[in-house]
Amino acid sequence: MKRYLFLVFWTIGIFMPVAWLLRPSPVAYRIFNTLFSPAWMHILMHSLLFAVLGALLMQSLSGTLARRVGLTLALVLVAAILQEGFQLLSRQSVLHPDNLFDISVDMLGGLLGVLAVLTVRIRATERTA
């Protein structure tokens, strides 16, 4: 279980509506919005969060490479959809194109995490050969 602890905490962190949690503090909420409202920062953070998730899933899952990659990307998609759903609920909003864009950025991040793990493993294999 210890092996999966960081993955569990990372996933819970992804689902937390941080902006919603900071609303009771006007200063913290204003700082959060100032830092994360630019589009580039929003894209960077979504990509980073889901790249780490993809890498953690690749490390945690077992089976053939094709199975691990497919399952990782499927789980990243599920996490992206759930996270957007939680955000919609916390904002009491409806689905719009920005949500679909966020899901695509999340998937790109997950794919980058998968590629990072594969690159590290290939280089490690080359060093030992």
C-alpha contacts under 8 A as a table, 3 or more apart, distances in Angstrom:
res1	aa1	res2	aa2	distance
1	M	4	Y	5.47
1	M	5	L	6.43
2	K	5	L	5.09
2	K	6	F	7.96
3	R	6	F	7.41
3	R	60	S	7.82
4	Y	7	L	5.22
4	Y	8	V	6.19
4	Y	60	S	7.02
5	L	8	V	5.11
5	L	9	F	6.24
6	F	9	F	5.13
6	F	10	W	5.93
7	L	10	W	5.10
7	L	11	T	6.09
7	L	53	L	7.20
7	L	56	L	6.08
7	L	57	L	7.37
8	V	11	T	5.21
8	V	12	I	6.23
9	F	12	I	5.09
9	F	13	G	6.08
10	W	13	G	5.01
10	W	14	I	6.28
10	W	53	L	7.13
11	T	14	I	5.09
11	T	15	F	6.50
11	T	53	L	7.16
12	I	15	F	5.23
12	I	16	M	6.39
13	G	16	M	5.24
14	I	49	L	6.96
14	I	83	Q	6.99
15	F	82	L	7.56
15	F	83	Q	5.23
15	F	86	F	7.06
17	P	20	W	5.32
17	P	21	L	6.36
17	P	86	F	7.22
17	P	87	Q	6.28
17	P	90	S	7.13
18	V	21	L	5.02
18	V	22	L	6.25
19	A	22	L	5.15
19	A	23	R	6.35
19	A	29	Y	6.56
19	A	32	F	7.02
19	A	33	N	7.84
20	W	23	R	5.35
20	W	90	S	6.74
20	W	91	R	7.93
21	L	24	P	7.19
22	L	25	S	5.67
22	L	26	P	7.66
22	L	28	A	6.04
22	L	29	Y	5.17
23	R	26	P	6.21
23	R	28	A	7.60
23	R	29	Y	5.41
24	P	29	Y	7.79
25	S	28	A	5.36
25	S	29	Y	6.00
26	P	29	Y	5.06
26	P	30	R	6.01
27	V	30	R	5.16
27	V	31	I	6.22
28	A	31	I	5.10
28	A	32	F	6.06
29	Y	32	F	5.08
29	Y	33	N	6.17
30	R	33	N	5.16
30	R	34	T	6.09
31	I	34	T	5.05
31	I	35	L	6.17
32	F	35	L	5.26
32	F	36	F	5.99
32	F	37	S	7.95
33	N	36	F	5.28
33	N	37	S	5.20
34	T	37	S	5.78
34	T	38	P	7.75
35	L	38	P	7.27
35	L	41	M	7.57
36	F	39	A	7.80
36	F	41	M	5.59
36	F	42	H	5.70
37	S	41	M	7.04
37	S	42	H	6.54
38	P	41	M	5.44
38	P	42	H	6.34
39	A	42	H	5.05
39	A	43	I	6.17
40	W	43	I	5.15
40	W	44	L	6.03
41	M	44	L	4.94
41	M	45	M	6.01
42	H	45	M	5.34
42	H	46	H	6.23
43	I	46	H	5.27
43	I	47	S	6.05
43	I	102	D	7.59
43	I	105	V	6.71
44	L	47	S	5.16
44	L	48	L	6.03
45	M	48	L	5.06
45	M	49	L	5.99
46	H	49	L	5.27
46	H	50	F	6.21
46	H	102	D	7.27
46	H	105	V	6.58
46	H	106	D	5.71
46	H	109	G	7.18
47	S	50	F	5.39
47	S	51	A	5.84
47	S	105	V	5.96
47	S	106	D	5.52
47	S	107	M	7.99
47	S	108	L	6.75
47	S	109	G	4.09
47	S	110	G	7.39
48	L	51	A	5.02
48	L	52	V	6.22
48	L	109	G	6.22
49	L	52	V	5.51
49	L	53	L	6.36
49	L	106	D	7.88
49	L	109	G	7.39
50	F	53	L	4.73
50	F	54	G	5.96
50	F	76	V	7.12
50	F	106	D	5.48
50	F	107	M	7.24
50	F	109	G	4.93
50	F	110	G	4.85
50	F	113	G	7.38
51	A	54	G	5.06
51	A	55	A	6.17
51	A	106	D	7.83
51	A	108	L	7.83
51	A	109	G	4.25
51	A	110	G	4.38
51	A	111	L	6.84
51	A	112	L	5.58
51	A	113	G	4.02
51	A	114	V	7.46
52	V	55	A	5.05
52	V	56	L	6.03
52	V	109	G	7.96
52	V	110	G	7.30
52	V	113	G	5.82
53	L	56	L	5.12
53	L	57	L	6.06
53	L	76	V	7.26
53	L	110	G	6.54
53	L	113	G	7.16
54	G	57	L	5.17
54	G	58	M	6.13
54	G	72	T	6.19
54	G	73	L	7.24
54	G	76	V	6.59
54	G	109	G	7.52
54	G	110	G	4.41
54	G	111	L	6.75
54	G	112	L	7.60
54	G	113	G	4.71
54	G	114	V	5.53
55	A	58	M	5.12
55	A	59	Q	6.27
55	A	110	G	7.40
55	A	113	G	4.42
55	A	114	V	5.38
55	A	116	A	7.09
55	A	117	V	5.91
56	L	59	Q	5.15
56	L	60	S	6.13
57	L	60	S	4.99
57	L	61	L	5.94
57	L	72	T	5.78
58	M	61	L	5.67
58	M	68	R	6.16
58	M	69	V	6.84
58	M	72	T	6.17
58	M	114	V	6.37
58	M	117	V	7.10
59	Q	117	V	7.67
61	L	68	R	5.98
61	L	72	T	7.89
62	S	68	R	6.44
63	G	67	R	6.07
63	G	68	R	6.18
64	T	67	R	5.17
64	T	68	R	6.20
65	L	68	R	5.14
65	L	69	V	6.11
66	A	69	V	5.23
66	A	70	G	6.04
67	R	70	G	5.19
67	R	71	L	5.91
68	R	71	L	5.19
68	R	72	T	5.83
69	V	72	T	5.11
69	V	73	L	6.18
69	V	114	V	6.97
70	G	73	L	5.31
70	G	74	A	6.13
71	L	74	A	4.99
71	L	75	L	6.04
72	T	75	L	5.18
72	T	76	V	6.07
72	T	110	G	7.95
72	T	114	V	7.83
73	L	76	V	4.98
73	L	77	L	6.15
73	L	107	M	7.31
73	L	110	G	6.64
73	L	111	L	6.99
74	A	77	L	5.11
74	A	78	V	6.30
75	L	78	V	4.98
75	L	79	A	6.07
76	V	79	A	5.02
76	V	80	A	6.03
76	V	106	D	7.54
76	V	107	M	6.54
76	V	110	G	6.15
77	L	80	A	5.02
77	L	81	I	6.16
77	L	103	I	7.42
77	L	106	D	7.69
77	L	107	M	6.29
78	V	81	I	5.22
78	V	82	L	6.10
79	A	82	L	5.08
79	A	83	Q	5.95
80	A	83	Q	5.13
80	A	84	E	6.19
80	A	102	D	7.96
80	A	103	I	5.45
80	A	106	D	6.08
80	A	107	M	7.45
81	I	84	E	5.23
81	I	85	G	6.08
81	I	103	I	6.57
82	L	85	G	4.90
82	L	86	F	6.13
83	Q	86	F	5.10
83	Q	87	Q	6.21
84	E	87	Q	4.99
84	E	88	L	6.13
84	E	99	N	6.34
84	E	102	D	7.75
84	E	103	I	7.42
85	G	88	L	5.07
85	G	89	L	6.21
86	F	89	L	5.06
86	F	90	S	6.04
87	Q	90	S	5.08
87	Q	91	R	6.08
88	L	91	R	5.20
88	L	92	Q	5.61
88	L	93	S	4.94
88	L	94	V	6.27
88	L	95	L	7.16
89	L	92	Q	4.75
89	L	93	S	6.49
90	S	93	S	7.87
95	L	99	N	6.39
96	H	99	N	5.69
96	H	100	L	7.06
97	P	100	L	5.11
97	P	101	F	6.20
98	D	101	F	4.95
98	D	102	D	6.16
99	N	102	D	5.03
99	N	103	I	6.29
100	L	103	I	5.06
100	L	104	S	6.29
101	F	104	S	5.11
101	F	105	V	6.21
102	D	105	V	5.02
102	D	106	D	6.04
103	I	106	D	4.93
103	I	107	M	6.18
104	S	107	M	5.03
104	S	108	L	6.20
105	V	108	L	5.00
105	V	109	G	6.14
106	D	109	G	5.01
106	D	110	G	6.17
107	M	110	G	4.96
107	M	111	L	6.10
108	L	111	L	5.03
108	L	112	L	6.19
109	G	112	L	5.02
109	G	113	G	6.29
110	G	113	G	5.05
110	G	114	V	6.33
111	L	114	V	5.04
111	L	115	L	6.16
112	L	115	L	5.01
112	L	116	A	6.02
113	G	116	A	5.05
113	G	117	V	6.36
114	V	117	V	5.31
114	V	118	L	6.26
115	L	118	L	5.02
115	L	119	T	5.96
116	A	119	T	5.11
116	A	120	V	6.22
117	V	120	V	5.22
117	V	121	R	6.19
118	L	121	R	5.11
118	L	122	I	6.08
119	T	122	I	5.15
119	T	123	R	6.16
120	V	123	R	5.23
120	V	124	A	6.10
121	R	124	A	5.03
121	R	125	T	6.10
122	I	125	T	5.07
122	I	126	E	6.17
123	R	126	E	5.00
123	R	127	R	6.25
124	A	127	R	5.19
124	A	128	T	6.45
125	T	128	T	5.29
125	T	129	A	6.20
126	E	129	A	5.18
